[in-house]
C-alpha cells in the first residue's frame, strides 16, 4: 500500500504534473483547498480564459 500523505487543508497555490495530468491546488477562504486535475488542452483553455480577465501586472 502506498504511503498516505497528511491531509492538510492549508497551503500555497500550486500546480504539479502527475503523469498526463496537471493537478492544481487552490487554497480557499475559510480553510480547505480546491483540487482540480486537468490535461494539457484543458490547462491551455483555462489559461486563455483567465488571461482575458486578469489585468497585466
SEROBA-645289 format. One record per atom (N, C-alpha, C): residue number from 1; residue in one letter; atom name; x, y, z. Coordinates in Angstrom, 1 decimal. Example, Ala and Ser with C-alpha at 12.3 -4.5 7.8 and 13.67 -1.06 7.14 Angstrom:
SEROBA-645289
<resi=1; resn=A; name=N; xx=13.2; yy=-5.7; zz=7.8>
<resi=1; resn=A; name=CA; xx=12.3; yy=-4.5; zz=7.8>
<resi=1; resn=A; name=C; xx=13.2; yy=-3.3; zz=7.8>
<resi=2; resn=S; name=N; xx=12.8; yy=-2.2; zz=7.1>
<resi=2; resn=S; name=CA; xx=13.7; yy=-1.1; zz=7.1>
<resi=2; resn=S; name=C; xx=12.9; yy=0.0; zz=7.9>
end
This chain:
SEROBA-645289
<resi=1; resn=X; name=N; xx=0.8; yy=-1.2; zz=0.0>
<resi=1; resn=X; name=CA; xx=0.0; yy=0.0; zz=0.0>
<resi=1; resn=X; name=C; xx=0.9; yy=1.2; zz=0.0>
<resi=2; resn=X; name=N; xx=0.5; yy=2.2; zz=-0.8>
<resi=2; resn=X; name=CA; xx=1.3; yy=3.5; zz=-0.9>
<resi=2; resn=X; name=C; xx=1.2; yy=4.3; zz=0.4>
<resi=3; resn=X; name=N; xx=2.2; yy=5.0; zz=0.7>
<resi=3; resn=X; name=CA; xx=2.2; yy=5.9; zz=1.9>
<resi=3; resn=X; name=C; xx=1.2; yy=7.0; zz=1.7>
<resi=4; resn=X; name=N; xx=0.5; yy=7.2; zz=2.7>
<resi=4; resn=X; name=CA; xx=-0.5; yy=8.3; zz=2.7>
<resi=4; resn=X; name=C; xx=0.1; yy=9.6; zz=3.1>
<resi=5; resn=X; name=N; xx=-0.3; yy=10.7; zz=2.4>
<resi=5; resn=X; name=CA; xx=0.2; yy=12.0; zz=2.8>
<resi=5; resn=X; name=C; xx=-0.8; yy=12.6; zz=3.7>
<resi=6; resn=X; name=N; xx=-0.3; yy=13.4; zz=4.7>
<resi=6; resn=X; name=CA; xx=-1.3; yy=14.0; zz=5.6>
<resi=6; resn=X; name=C; xx=-2.2; yy=15.0; zz=4.8>
<resi=7; resn=X; name=N; xx=-3.5; yy=15.0; zz=5.3>
<resi=7; resn=X; name=CA; xx=-4.5; yy=15.8; zz=4.7>
<resi=7; resn=X; name=C; xx=-4.5; yy=17.2; zz=5.3>
<resi=8; resn=X; name=N; xx=-3.8; yy=18.1; zz=4.9>
<resi=8; resn=X; name=CA; xx=-3.8; yy=19.4; zz=5.4>
<resi=8; resn=X; name=C; xx=-4.6; yy=20.3; zz=4.4>
<resi=9; resn=X; name=N; xx=-5.4; yy=21.1; zz=5.0>
<resi=9; resn=X; name=CA; xx=-6.3; yy=22.0; zz=4.1>
<resi=9; resn=X; name=C; xx=-5.6; yy=23.2; zz=3.7>
<resi=10; resn=X; name=N; xx=-4.6; yy=23.7; zz=4.3>
<resi=10; resn=X; name=CA; xx=-4.0; yy=24.9; zz=4.0>
<resi=10; resn=X; name=C; xx=-2.7; yy=24.7; zz=3.2>
<resi=11; resn=X; name=N; xx=-2.3; yy=25.8; zz=2.6>
<resi=11; resn=X; name=CA; xx=-1.0; yy=25.7; zz=1.8>
<resi=11; resn=X; name=C; xx=-1.0; yy=26.6; zz=0.7>
<resi=12; resn=X; name=N; xx=0.1; yy=26.8; zz=0.0>
<resi=12; resn=X; name=CA; xx=0.1; yy=27.7; zz=-1.2>
<resi=12; resn=X; name=C; xx=-0.6; yy=27.2; zz=-2.4>
<resi=13; resn=X; name=N; xx=-0.9; yy=28.1; zz=-3.3>
<resi=13; resn=X; name=CA; xx=-1.5; yy=27.6; zz=-4.6>
<resi=13; resn=X; name=C; xx=-0.3; yy=26.9; zz=-5.3>
<resi=14; resn=X; name=N; xx=-0.7; yy=25.8; zz=-5.9>
<resi=14; resn=X; name=CA; xx=0.4; yy=25.0; zz=-6.6>
<resi=14; resn=X; name=C; xx=-0.2; yy=24.3; zz=-7.8>
<resi=15; resn=X; name=N; xx=0.6; yy=23.9; zz=-8.7>
<resi=15; resn=X; name=CA; xx=0.3; yy=23.1; zz=-9.9>
<resi=15; resn=X; name=C; xx=1.4; yy=22.1; zz=-10.1>
<resi=16; resn=X; name=N; xx=1.1; yy=20.8; zz=-10.2>
<resi=16; resn=X; name=CA; xx=2.2; yy=19.8; zz=-10.4>
<resi=16; resn=X; name=C; xx=1.8; yy=18.9; zz=-11.5>
<resi=17; resn=X; name=N; xx=2.7; yy=18.4; zz=-12.2>
<resi=17; resn=X; name=CA; xx=2.5; yy=17.5; zz=-13.3>
<resi=17; resn=X; name=C; xx=2.6; yy=16.1; zz=-12.7>
<resi=18; resn=X; name=N; xx=1.5; yy=15.3; zz=-12.9>
<resi=18; resn=X; name=CA; xx=1.5; yy=13.9; zz=-12.5>
<resi=18; resn=X; name=C; xx=1.0; yy=13.0; zz=-13.6>
<resi=19; resn=X; name=N; xx=2.0; yy=12.4; zz=-14.3>
<resi=19; resn=X; name=CA; xx=1.7; yy=11.6; zz=-15.5>
<resi=19; resn=X; name=C; xx=1.2; yy=12.5; zz=-16.6>
<resi=20; resn=X; name=N; xx=0.0; yy=12.3; zz=-17.1>
<resi=20; resn=X; name=CA; xx=-0.6; yy=13.1; zz=-18.2>
<resi=20; resn=X; name=C; xx=-1.4; yy=14.2; zz=-17.7>
<resi=21; resn=X; name=N; xx=-1.6; yy=14.3; zz=-16.4>
<resi=21; resn=X; name=CA; xx=-2.5; yy=15.4; zz=-15.8>
<resi=21; resn=X; name=C; xx=-1.7; yy=16.4; zz=-15.1>
<resi=22; resn=X; name=N; xx=-2.3; yy=17.6; zz=-15.0>
<resi=22; resn=X; name=CA; xx=-1.8; yy=18.7; zz=-14.1>
<resi=22; resn=X; name=C; xx=-2.7; yy=18.8; zz=-13.0>
<resi=23; resn=X; name=N; xx=-2.2; yy=18.7; zz=-11.7>
<resi=23; resn=X; name=CA; xx=-3.0; yy=18.8; zz=-10.5>
<resi=23; resn=X; name=C; xx=-2.9; yy=20.2; zz=-10.0>
<resi=24; resn=X; name=N; xx=-4.0; yy=20.9; zz=-9.9>
<resi=24; resn=X; name=CA; xx=-4.0; yy=22.3; zz=-9.4>
<resi=24; resn=X; name=C; xx=-4.6; yy=22.3; zz=-8.0>
<resi=25; resn=X; name=N; xx=-3.9; yy=22.9; zz=-7.0>
<resi=25; resn=X; name=CA; xx=-4.5; yy=23.1; zz=-5.7>
<resi=25; resn=X; name=C; xx=-4.6; yy=24.5; zz=-5.3>
<resi=26; resn=X; name=N; xx=-5.8; yy=25.0; zz=-5.0>
<resi=26; resn=X; name=CA; xx=-6.0; yy=26.4; zz=-4.7>
<resi=26; resn=X; name=C; xx=-6.6; yy=26.5; zz=-3.3>
<resi=27; resn=X; name=N; xx=-5.9; yy=27.3; zz=-2.4>
<resi=27; resn=X; name=CA; xx=-6.5; yy=27.5; zz=-1.1>
<resi=27; resn=X; name=C; xx=-7.8; yy=28.3; zz=-1.1>
<resi=28; resn=X; name=N; xx=-8.7; yy=27.9; zz=-0.2>
<resi=28; resn=X; name=CA; xx=-10.0; yy=28.6; zz=-0.2>
<resi=28; resn=X; name=C; xx=-10.1; yy=29.4; zz=1.1>
<resi=29; resn=X; name=N; xx=-10.9; yy=30.5; zz=1.0>
<resi=29; resn=X; name=CA; xx=-11.2; yy=31.2; zz=2.2>
<resi=29; resn=X; name=C; xx=-12.0; yy=30.3; zz=3.2>
<resi=30; resn=X; name=N; xx=-11.6; yy=30.4; zz=4.5>
<resi=30; resn=X; name=CA; xx=-12.3; yy=29.6; zz=5.5>
<resi=30; resn=X; name=C; xx=-11.7; yy=28.2; zz=5.6>
<resi=31; resn=X; name=N; xx=-10.6; yy=28.0; zz=4.9>
<resi=31; resn=X; name=CA; xx=-9.9; yy=26.7; zz=5.0>
<resi=31; resn=X; name=C; xx=-10.2; yy=25.7; zz=3.9>
<resi=32; resn=X; name=N; xx=-9.4; yy=24.7; zz=3.8>
<resi=32; resn=X; name=CA; xx=-9.5; yy=23.8; zz=2.7>
<resi=32; resn=X; name=C; xx=-8.9; yy=24.2; zz=1.4>
<resi=33; resn=X; name=N; xx=-8.9; yy=23.3; zz=0.5>
<resi=33; resn=X; name=CA; xx=-8.3; yy=23.6; zz=-0.9>
<resi=33; resn=X; name=C; xx=-9.2; yy=23.0; zz=-1.9>
<resi=34; resn=X; name=N; xx=-9.3; yy=23.7; zz=-3.0>
<resi=34; resn=X; name=CA; xx=-9.9; yy=23.2; zz=-4.2>
<resi=34; resn=X; name=C; xx=-8.9; yy=22.5; zz=-5.0>
<resi=35; resn=X; name=N; xx=-9.1; yy=21.2; zz=-5.4>
<resi=35; resn=X; name=CA; xx=-8.1; yy=20.4; zz=-6.1>
<resi=35; resn=X; name=C; xx=-8.8; yy=20.0; zz=-7.4>
<resi=36; resn=X; name=N; xx=-8.1; yy=20.4; zz=-8.5>
<resi=36; resn=X; name=CA; xx=-8.6; yy=20.1; zz=-9.9>
<resi=36; resn=X; name=C; xx=-7.6; yy=19.4; zz=-10.7>
<resi=37; resn=X; name=N; xx=-7.9; yy=18.4; zz=-11.5>
<resi=37; resn=X; name=CA; xx=-7.0; yy=17.8; zz=-12.4>
<resi=37; resn=X; name=C; xx=-7.4; yy=18.1; zz=-13.8>
<resi=38; resn=X; name=N; xx=-6.4; yy=18.6; zz=-14.6>
<resi=38; resn=X; name=CA; xx=-6.7; yy=18.9; zz=-16.0>
<resi=38; resn=X; name=C; xx=-5.6; yy=18.4; zz=-16.9>
<resi=39; resn=X; name=N; xx=-6.0; yy=18.1; zz=-18.2>
<resi=39; resn=X; name=CA; xx=-5.0; yy=17.7; zz=-19.1>
<resi=39; resn=X; name=C; xx=-4.4; yy=18.9; zz=-19.8>
<resi=40; resn=X; name=N; xx=-3.4; yy=18.8; zz=-20.6>
<resi=40; resn=X; name=CA; xx=-2.7; yy=19.9; zz=-21.2>
<resi=40; resn=X; name=C; xx=-3.7; yy=20.8; zz=-22.0>
<resi=41; resn=X; name=N; xx=-4.6; yy=20.3; zz=-22.8>
<resi=41; resn=X; name=CA; xx=-5.5; yy=21.1; zz=-23.5>
<resi=41; resn=X; name=C; xx=-6.4; yy=21.9; zz=-22.6>
<resi=42; resn=X; name=N; xx=-6.9; yy=21.3; zz=-21.6>
<resi=42; resn=X; name=CA; xx=-7.8; yy=22.0; zz=-20.6>
<resi=42; resn=X; name=C; xx=-7.0; yy=23.1; zz=-19.9>
<resi=43; resn=X; name=N; xx=-5.7; yy=22.8; zz=-19.6>
<resi=43; resn=X; name=CA; xx=-4.9; yy=23.8; zz=-18.9>
<resi=43; resn=X; name=C; xx=-4.7; yy=25.0; zz=-19.8>
<resi=44; resn=X; name=N; xx=-4.5; yy=24.8; zz=-21.1>
<resi=44; resn=X; name=CA; xx=-4.3; yy=25.9; zz=-22.1>
<resi=44; resn=X; name=C; xx=-5.6; yy=26.7; zz=-22.2>
<resi=45; resn=X; name=N; xx=-6.7; yy=26.0; zz=-22.2>
<resi=45; resn=X; name=CA; xx=-8.0; yy=26.7; zz=-22.3>
<resi=45; resn=X; name=C; xx=-8.3; yy=27.6; zz=-21.0>
<resi=46; resn=X; name=N; xx=-7.9; yy=27.0; zz=-19.8>
<resi=46; resn=X; name=CA; xx=-8.1; yy=27.7; zz=-18.6>
<resi=46; resn=X; name=C; xx=-7.2; yy=29.0; zz=-18.6>
<resi=47; resn=X; name=N; xx=-6.0; yy=28.8; zz=-19.1>
<resi=47; resn=X; name=CA; xx=-5.0; yy=29.9; zz=-19.2>
<resi=47; resn=X; name=C; xx=-5.6; yy=31.0; zz=-20.0>
<resi=48; resn=X; name=N; xx=-6.1; yy=30.7; zz=-21.2>
<resi=48; resn=X; name=CA; xx=-6.7; yy=31.7; zz=-22.1>
<resi=48; resn=X; name=C; xx=-7.9; yy=32.4; zz=-21.5>
<resi=49; resn=X; name=N; xx=-8.8; yy=31.7; zz=-20.8>
<resi=49; resn=X; name=CA; xx=-9.9; yy=32.3; zz=-20.1>
<resi=49; resn=X; name=C; xx=-9.5; yy=33.2; zz=-19.0>
<resi=50; resn=X; name=N; xx=-8.5; yy=32.8; zz=-18.2>
<resi=50; resn=X; name=CA; xx=-8.1; yy=33.6; zz=-17.1>
<resi=50; resn=X; name=C; xx=-7.3; yy=34.9; zz=-17.6>
<resi=51; resn=X; name=N; xx=-6.5; yy=34.7; zz=-18.6>
<resi=51; resn=X; name=CA; xx=-5.7; yy=35.8; zz=-19.1>
<resi=51; resn=X; name=C; xx=-6.6; yy=36.9; zz=-19.7>
<resi=52; resn=X; name=N; xx=-7.9; yy=36.5; zz=-20.1>
<resi=52; resn=X; name=CA; xx=-8.8; yy=37.5; zz=-20.6>
<resi=52; resn=X; name=C; xx=-9.4; yy=38.4; zz=-19.5>
<resi=53; resn=X; name=N; xx=-9.3; yy=38.0; zz=-18.3>
<resi=53; resn=X; name=CA; xx=-10.0; yy=38.8; zz=-17.2>
<resi=53; resn=X; name=C; xx=-9.0; yy=39.3; zz=-16.2>
<resi=54; resn=X; name=N; xx=-7.7; yy=38.9; zz=-16.3>
<resi=54; resn=X; name=CA; xx=-6.7; yy=39.4; zz=-15.4>
<resi=54; resn=X; name=C; xx=-5.9; yy=40.5; zz=-16.0>
<resi=55; resn=X; name=N; xx=-5.8; yy=41.6; zz=-15.3>
<resi=55; resn=X; name=CA; xx=-5.1; yy=42.8; zz=-15.8>
<resi=55; resn=X; name=C; xx=-3.6; yy=42.4; zz=-15.8>
<resi=56; resn=X; name=N; xx=-2.8; yy=42.9; zz=-16.8>
<resi=56; resn=X; name=CA; xx=-1.4; yy=42.6; zz=-16.7>
<resi=56; resn=X; name=C; xx=-0.7; yy=43.4; zz=-15.5>
<resi=57; resn=X; name=N; xx=0.3; yy=42.7; zz=-14.9>
<resi=57; resn=X; name=CA; xx=0.9; yy=43.3; zz=-13.7>
<resi=57; resn=X; name=C; xx=1.8; yy=44.5; zz=-14.1>
end
